[in-house]
Amino acid sequence: MVEWVVDAAREAGAARVVCVVRPGDRVAEGLPDGVEVAEQSEGEGTGAAVLAAQGLISEGPLVVLSGDHPLVTPAQIAGLVAEHRGAGAGATLLTTDQLDPDGYGRIVRNEAGEVERIVETKYTEGVPPGELAIREVNLGTYVFDAPQVFDALDEVPLADGERYLTDVLPVLKGDGAAVVAHETRDAAIALGVNDRVGLMEAEALAQLRILRDHARAGVTFLHPGTVRVEALVSIGPDTTIAPGVSLVGETSVGEGCEIGPHTTLVDCRVGDRAALLHAYAVGAEVLADATVGPFAYLRPGTVVREGAKVGTFVEVKNSDIGEGAKVPHLSYIGDAEVGDRSNIGASTITANYDGRKKHRTKLGKSVKTGVHTSLVAPVDVGDRAYTGAGSVITGDVPDGALGIARAKQKNVEGYADRVEEDSQ
């Protein structure tokens, strides 16, 4: 969750990112590379948290973000910093009037429109009606001048043992610094995550943002409420995402593809115009114009090359399916190379494991295997070779040859009559 905040800060132009953590909370272990860590070993409240970073920050505008508010955007941060610099302010607050203001700090402005103070309204007793009518609220995201805010925090008194960051604003104003507000209409930043319900709500909003961005770039979602697309996924224009699709990790999908219904791709690469229907794939490549499914399983190391087909109830693992090759149905292809334009008969399998080691099977170009062929690795089947239906191939098959390895058929005449006599 905190990586979303870190990424937003970096995309907005942050030169350094410091994460304030509590000793022993293990947050530091999961931080992205390059994030500096400041431990808050004493004090309570947001003001104490900012003070904990004082030893790492000495100059420049200091943006304060909350690690449990993952929906902050780079545009909001960049706009906040631009407002701060343009106004020459000592503090700039991110605000909105797009929320129900109950419980939020109301922004009280003077006649000139300048921020005069923040009125906390968690408890409304004694708050004047005019201030309760204010809809502009503080979102808890700030920019300060670093030296100024640290000096001012030293003057902030404790309240019930806590040092509140908002209490620094009157100190700054008393020192002659301007306090200004930058308004946003996207109030999702206000959603903080304190439990799994909050996490679920934040993920739903984040997912909607992701889908909208892809849709604006030319992707069609037939039933977006059933789709999961993670943040690092890329999708080309004119691709259609059907119901029940999950695109996970660093999956990339090309242009003009058909994905789903009910397809899951984890860290996969899909080329232009490929189609995957009711498929599950992990760490696989499906190149241009290839088709996968329905009900196919691609395991890590699989490459399905241009125009190839992996069909119904087929599992492929650590194998290369050549251009235009077909594995239409009911097969297992593991640790194998299938040559261009080969056709694998129904229920063909590669027996790639001898109990100790994995071995590879190599099929040349334009190979045709009969149904129920078992290829016992290591074995090579040459270009344009055939295998007979029901064969167990344990030796190499030369180019253009027919490999047959099965018992000769024997017909027992009168067998049915004998069975009927025995049953009487």
C-alpha positions as CSV (number, residue, x, y, z in Angstrom):
1,M,0.0,0.0,0.0
2,V,2.8,2.5,0.9
3,E,4.4,1.9,-2.5
4,W,1.4,3.7,-4.1
5,V,2.3,6.8,-2.0
6,V,6.0,6.4,-2.8
7,D,5.3,6.1,-6.5
8,A,3.0,9.1,-6.5
9,A,5.7,11.2,-4.8
10,R,8.4,10.2,-7.2
11,E,6.2,10.7,-10.3
12,A,5.4,14.2,-9.0
13,G,9.2,14.9,-8.9
14,A,10.3,14.1,-5.4
15,A,14.1,14.0,-5.2
16,R,14.0,12.0,-2.0
17,V,11.4,10.0,-0.2
18,V,11.6,9.4,3.6
19,C,9.3,7.0,5.4
20,V,8.8,7.5,9.1
21,V,8.3,4.1,10.8
22,R,8.0,2.8,14.4
23,P,10.8,0.6,15.6
24,G,9.9,-3.0,15.2
25,D,6.8,-2.5,13.0
26,R,8.6,-4.2,10.0
27,V,7.3,-1.6,7.6
28,A,10.9,-0.7,6.6
29,E,11.4,-4.3,5.3
30,G,8.9,-3.9,2.6
31,L,9.8,-0.5,1.3
32,P,10.9,0.0,-2.3
33,D,14.6,0.6,-3.1
34,G,15.8,4.1,-2.5
35,V,13.3,5.0,0.2
36,E,15.1,6.4,3.3
37,V,13.9,5.4,6.7
38,A,13.4,7.6,9.8
39,E,12.4,5.8,13.1
40,Q,10.0,7.6,15.3
41,S,11.2,6.3,18.6
42,E,9.5,8.9,20.8
43,G,6.5,11.2,20.8
44,E,3.0,10.8,19.5
45,G,1.0,12.5,16.8
46,T,1.7,13.7,13.2
47,G,3.9,16.5,14.4
48,A,6.2,14.1,16.3
49,A,6.3,11.9,13.1
50,V,7.5,14.9,11.0
51,L,10.1,15.8,13.7
52,A,11.5,12.2,13.5
53,A,12.7,12.9,9.9
54,Q,14.5,16.2,10.8
55,G,17.9,14.5,10.8
56,L,17.4,13.5,7.1
57,I,15.9,16.7,5.7
58,S,17.5,20.1,5.9
59,E,16.2,22.1,3.0
60,G,13.7,22.5,0.2
61,P,9.9,22.1,0.2
62,L,8.8,19.2,2.4
63,V,5.7,17.3,1.3
64,V,4.0,15.4,4.1
65,L,1.9,12.4,2.9
66,S,0.2,9.6,4.9
67,G,1.3,6.1,4.2
68,D,-2.2,4.8,4.8
69,H,-3.8,7.1,2.2
70,P,-2.8,5.3,-1.0
71,L,-5.0,7.1,-3.5
72,V,-3.0,10.4,-3.5
73,T,-2.1,11.2,-7.1
74,P,1.1,12.6,-8.7
75,A,-1.1,15.5,-10.1
76,Q,-2.3,16.4,-6.6
77,I,1.2,16.5,-5.2
78,A,2.6,18.4,-8.1
79,G,-0.2,20.9,-8.0
80,L,0.2,21.4,-4.2
81,V,4.0,22.0,-4.6
82,A,3.4,24.4,-7.5
83,E,0.8,26.4,-5.4
84,H,3.3,26.5,-2.5
85,R,6.1,27.8,-4.6
86,G,4.0,30.3,-6.5
87,A,2.6,31.8,-3.3
88,G,6.0,31.8,-1.5
89,A,4.1,30.1,1.4
90,G,5.4,28.7,4.6
91,A,2.7,26.0,4.5
92,T,0.2,24.8,1.8
93,L,-2.7,22.5,2.6
94,L,-4.5,20.2,0.2
95,T,-8.3,20.8,0.6
96,T,-11.6,19.8,-1.0
97,D,-15.2,20.7,-0.9
98,Q,-16.3,17.4,-2.4
99,L,-16.8,15.4,0.9
100,D,-19.3,15.3,3.6
101,P,-17.4,17.7,6.0
102,D,-18.6,16.0,9.2
103,G,-15.5,15.2,11.4
104,Y,-13.0,17.0,9.2
105,G,-11.1,20.2,9.9
106,R,-13.0,23.1,8.3
107,I,-10.9,25.7,6.4
108,V,-11.8,29.1,7.6
109,R,-10.7,31.9,5.2
110,N,-10.7,35.6,5.7
111,E,-12.3,38.2,3.5
112,A,-9.3,38.2,1.2
113,G,-9.7,34.4,0.7
114,E,-6.6,33.6,2.6
115,V,-6.5,30.6,5.0
116,E,-7.1,32.0,8.5
117,R,-7.3,28.8,10.5
118,I,-8.5,25.2,10.7
119,V,-11.5,24.4,12.9
120,E,-11.6,20.8,14.0
121,T,-15.1,19.4,14.1
122,K,-14.8,15.9,15.4
123,Y,-16.7,17.3,18.3
124,T,-19.1,20.0,17.2
125,E,-20.2,21.4,20.6
126,G,-19.3,25.0,20.8
127,V,-18.5,25.3,17.1
128,P,-20.4,28.3,15.6
129,P,-23.0,27.3,13.0
130,G,-21.3,29.5,10.3
131,E,-18.1,27.4,10.7
132,L,-20.1,24.1,10.6
133,A,-21.6,25.3,7.3
134,I,-18.2,25.4,5.7
135,R,-17.7,22.6,3.2
136,E,-14.0,23.1,2.4
137,V,-12.0,20.6,4.6
138,N,-8.4,19.8,5.3
139,L,-7.2,16.5,3.7
140,G,-4.1,16.1,5.8
141,T,-1.6,16.5,3.0
142,Y,0.8,19.5,3.3
143,V,3.9,21.3,1.9
144,F,6.2,23.2,4.3
145,D,9.5,25.0,4.1
146,A,11.6,22.4,5.8
147,P,13.7,24.6,8.2
148,Q,10.7,26.7,9.1
149,V,8.4,23.8,10.0
150,F,11.0,22.0,12.2
151,D,11.6,25.2,14.1
152,A,7.9,25.8,14.5
153,L,7.2,22.3,15.7
154,D,9.5,22.8,18.6
155,E,7.1,25.6,19.7
156,V,4.0,23.4,19.4
157,P,2.7,22.4,22.8
158,L,1.6,18.8,23.5
159,A,-2.2,18.1,23.6
160,D,-3.0,15.0,25.6
161,G,0.5,13.8,25.0
162,E,0.4,14.3,21.3
163,R,2.0,16.9,19.0
164,Y,-0.4,17.7,16.2
165,L,0.9,18.9,12.9
166,T,-2.0,21.3,12.3
167,D,-1.0,23.2,15.4
168,V,2.1,24.4,13.6
169,L,0.0,26.6,11.3
170,P,-0.7,29.4,13.8
171,V,3.0,29.4,14.8
172,L,4.0,29.8,11.1
173,K,1.4,32.6,10.6
174,G,2.7,34.3,13.8
175,D,6.2,34.3,12.3
176,G,4.8,36.1,9.2
177,A,4.7,33.0,6.9
178,A,1.7,32.7,4.5
179,V,-0.6,29.7,4.8
180,V,-2.4,28.8,1.6
181,A,-4.7,26.1,0.4
182,H,-4.7,24.1,-2.9
183,E,-8.1,22.6,-3.7
184,T,-8.7,19.3,-5.4
185,R,-12.0,17.9,-6.7
186,D,-10.7,14.3,-6.4
187,A,-11.5,13.5,-2.8
188,A,-10.4,9.9,-2.9
189,I,-7.1,10.9,-1.2
190,A,-9.2,11.2,2.0
191,L,-9.8,7.5,2.2
192,G,-7.5,6.1,4.8
193,V,-7.0,2.4,5.4
194,N,-7.3,1.2,9.0
195,D,-8.7,-2.3,8.4
196,R,-9.5,-4.7,5.6
197,V,-12.8,-3.0,4.9
198,G,-10.9,0.3,4.2
199,L,-8.4,-1.7,2.1
200,M,-11.3,-3.2,0.1
201,E,-12.8,0.3,-0.5
202,A,-9.4,1.8,-1.5
203,E,-8.7,-1.0,-3.9
204,A,-12.1,-0.6,-5.5
205,L,-11.4,3.1,-6.2
206,A,-7.9,2.4,-7.4
207,Q,-9.2,-0.3,-9.7
208,L,-11.7,2.1,-11.2
209,R,-9.0,4.6,-11.9
210,I,-6.8,2.0,-13.6
211,L,-9.7,0.8,-15.8
212,R,-10.6,4.4,-16.7
213,D,-7.1,5.1,-17.8
214,H,-6.9,2.0,-20.0
215,A,-10.4,2.8,-21.4
216,R,-9.3,6.3,-22.3
217,A,-6.3,4.7,-24.1
218,G,-8.6,2.6,-26.3
219,V,-9.2,-0.6,-24.3
220,T,-12.8,-2.0,-24.1
221,F,-14.0,-3.6,-20.9
222,L,-17.2,-5.6,-21.4
223,H,-18.1,-6.0,-17.7
224,P,-15.6,-3.8,-15.8
225,G,-17.1,-4.7,-12.4
226,T,-15.8,-8.3,-12.7
227,V,-12.3,-7.4,-13.9
228,R,-9.0,-7.0,-12.0
229,V,-6.1,-5.1,-13.7
230,E,-3.1,-4.4,-11.5
231,A,-1.1,-1.2,-11.6
232,L,1.9,-2.4,-13.6
233,V,-0.2,-4.0,-16.4
234,S,0.0,-2.5,-19.9
235,I,-2.7,-3.1,-22.5
236,G,-2.7,-2.0,-26.1
237,P,-5.5,-0.1,-27.9
238,D,-8.4,-2.0,-29.5
239,T,-8.0,-4.9,-27.1
240,T,-11.2,-6.3,-25.6
241,I,-11.3,-7.5,-22.0
242,A,-14.2,-9.8,-21.3
243,P,-15.9,-10.6,-17.9
244,G,-14.0,-12.3,-15.2
245,V,-10.5,-11.4,-16.3
246,S,-7.5,-10.9,-14.0
247,L,-4.3,-9.3,-15.3
248,V,-1.7,-9.5,-12.6
249,G,1.8,-8.4,-11.9
250,E,3.8,-7.1,-14.9
251,T,1.6,-8.6,-17.6
252,S,1.6,-6.8,-20.9
253,V,-1.1,-7.3,-23.6
254,G,-0.7,-6.0,-27.1
255,E,-3.1,-4.3,-29.5
256,G,-6.3,-5.9,-30.9
257,C,-6.3,-8.8,-28.5
258,E,-9.3,-10.7,-27.0
259,I,-8.7,-11.6,-23.4
260,G,-11.4,-13.7,-21.6
261,P,-13.9,-14.4,-20.5
262,H,-12.5,-15.8,-17.3
263,T,-8.8,-15.6,-18.1
264,T,-6.0,-15.0,-15.6
265,L,-2.6,-13.8,-16.7
266,V,0.2,-13.5,-14.2
267,D,3.5,-11.8,-15.4
268,C,2.7,-12.8,-19.0
269,R,3.5,-11.2,-22.3
270,V,0.8,-11.3,-25.0
271,G,1.4,-10.2,-28.6
272,D,-0.9,-8.3,-30.9
273,R,-4.2,-9.9,-32.0
274,A,-3.8,-12.9,-29.7
275,A,-6.8,-14.5,-28.1
276,L,-7.0,-16.2,-24.7
277,L,-10.3,-17.6,-23.6
278,H,-11.0,-19.3,-20.2
279,A,-7.2,-19.6,-19.8
280,Y,-4.8,-19.5,-16.9
281,A,-1.2,-18.5,-17.6
282,V,1.8,-17.7,-15.4
283,G,5.1,-16.4,-16.7
284,A,4.2,-17.3,-20.3
285,E,4.6,-15.6,-23.7
286,V,1.8,-15.7,-26.2
287,L,2.9,-14.1,-29.4
288,A,1.0,-12.3,-32.2
289,D,-2.1,-14.0,-33.6
290,A,-1.9,-17.0,-31.4
291,T,-4.9,-18.5,-29.7
292,V,-5.1,-20.2,-26.2
293,G,-8.1,-22.0,-24.7
294,P,-10.7,-22.4,-23.7
295,F,-9.6,-24.1,-20.5
296,A,-5.9,-24.1,-21.1
297,Y,-3.1,-23.8,-18.6
298,L,0.2,-22.2,-19.5
299,R,3.0,-22.6,-16.9
300,P,6.2,-20.7,-16.5
301,G,8.7,-20.8,-19.4
302,T,6.0,-21.4,-22.0
303,V,6.3,-19.6,-25.4
304,V,3.4,-19.9,-27.9
305,R,4.7,-18.4,-31.1
306,E,3.0,-16.5,-33.9
307,G,-0.2,-18.0,-35.1
308,A,0.0,-21.1,-32.9
309,K,-2.9,-22.7,-31.1
310,V,-3.1,-24.2,-27.6
311,G,-6.6,-25.6,-27.3
312,T,-9.1,-27.1,-24.9
313,F,-7.8,-28.8,-21.7
314,V,-4.2,-28.5,-22.7
315,E,-1.4,-27.8,-20.2
316,V,2.0,-26.5,-21.4
317,K,5.0,-26.1,-19.2
318,N,8.5,-24.8,-20.0
319,S,7.9,-25.5,-23.7
320,D,8.2,-23.7,-27.1
321,I,5.2,-24.1,-29.4
322,G,6.4,-23.1,-32.8
323,E,4.8,-20.8,-35.4
324,G,1.5,-22.1,-36.7
325,A,1.7,-25.3,-34.6
326,K,-1.4,-26.7,-33.0
327,V,-2.0,-28.5,-29.7
328,P,-5.7,-28.6,-30.0
329,H,-7.0,-30.6,-27.0
330,L,-6.5,-32.9,-24.0
331,S,-2.7,-32.8,-24.1
332,Y,0.2,-32.2,-21.7
333,I,3.4,-30.7,-23.3
334,G,6.2,-30.3,-20.7
335,D,9.9,-29.5,-21.3
336,A,9.4,-29.7,-25.1
337,E,10.1,-28.0,-28.4
338,V,7.3,-28.3,-30.9
339,G,8.3,-27.3,-34.4
340,D,6.6,-24.9,-36.7
341,R,3.3,-26.1,-38.2
342,S,3.3,-29.3,-36.2
343,N,-0.1,-30.8,-35.2
344,I,-0.3,-32.6,-31.9
345,G,-3.1,-35.2,-31.8
346,A,-5.6,-35.4,-28.9
347,S,-4.3,-36.7,-25.6
348,T,-0.6,-36.6,-26.6
349,I,1.7,-36.2,-23.7
350,T,5.4,-35.8,-23.1
351,A,6.7,-38.0,-20.3
352,N,9.4,-35.6,-19.2
353,Y,10.3,-37.0,-15.8
354,D,12.1,-40.3,-15.1
355,G,11.8,-40.0,-11.3
356,R,15.1,-38.3,-11.0
357,K,15.6,-35.7,-13.7
358,K,13.5,-33.8,-16.2
359,H,14.3,-34.4,-19.9
360,R,13.3,-32.6,-23.1
361,T,11.3,-33.7,-26.1
362,K,12.0,-32.2,-29.5
363,L,9.5,-32.3,-32.3
364,G,10.6,-31.0,-35.7
365,K,8.6,-29.0,-38.2
366,S,5.3,-30.3,-39.6
367,V,5.2,-33.3,-37.2
368,K,1.8,-35.0,-36.8
369,T,1.3,-37.2,-33.8
370,G,-1.6,-39.6,-33.6
371,V,-4.1,-39.5,-30.8
372,H,-3.0,-41.0,-27.4
373,T,0.7,-40.7,-28.2
374,S,3.2,-40.8,-25.3
375,L,6.6,-39.2,-26.0
376,V,9.0,-40.5,-23.4
377,A,11.8,-38.0,-23.1
378,P,14.6,-37.6,-24.0
379,V,13.4,-38.2,-27.6
380,D,13.6,-36.4,-31.0
381,V,10.9,-36.6,-33.7
382,G,12.2,-35.4,-37.0
383,D,10.7,-33.0,-39.5
384,R,7.5,-34.2,-41.2
385,A,7.4,-37.4,-39.1
386,Y,4.3,-39.1,-37.9
387,T,3.4,-41.2,-34.9
388,G,0.7,-43.9,-34.8
389,A,-2.3,-43.5,-32.6
390,G,-1.8,-45.0,-29.1
391,S,2.0,-45.2,-29.5
392,V,4.5,-45.0,-26.7
393,I,7.5,-43.5,-28.4
394,T,10.8,-44.2,-26.5
395,G,13.2,-43.8,-29.4
396,D,14.0,-41.1,-32.0
397,V,11.8,-41.0,-35.1
398,P,13.7,-39.9,-38.3
399,D,12.6,-37.2,-40.6
400,G,9.6,-38.2,-42.6
401,A,9.1,-41.5,-40.9
402,L,6.2,-43.1,-39.1
403,G,6.9,-44.2,-35.5
404,I,4.6,-46.9,-34.1
405,A,5.1,-48.5,-30.7
406,R,2.0,-50.5,-29.7
407,A,0.9,-54.1,-29.5
408,K,-0.6,-55.7,-32.6
409,Q,-4.4,-55.9,-32.4
410,K,-5.8,-59.4,-31.9
411,N,-9.6,-60.1,-32.3
412,V,-11.0,-63.0,-30.2
413,E,-14.0,-64.4,-32.2
414,G,-17.1,-65.4,-30.2
415,Y,-16.0,-63.6,-27.1
416,A,-19.4,-62.1,-26.4
417,D,-21.1,-65.5,-26.6
418,R,-18.7,-66.9,-24.0
419,V,-19.4,-64.0,-21.7
420,E,-23.1,-64.5,-21.9
421,E,-22.8,-68.2,-21.3
422,D,-20.6,-67.7,-18.2
423,S,-23.2,-65.3,-16.8
424,Q,-26.0,-67.8,-16.9
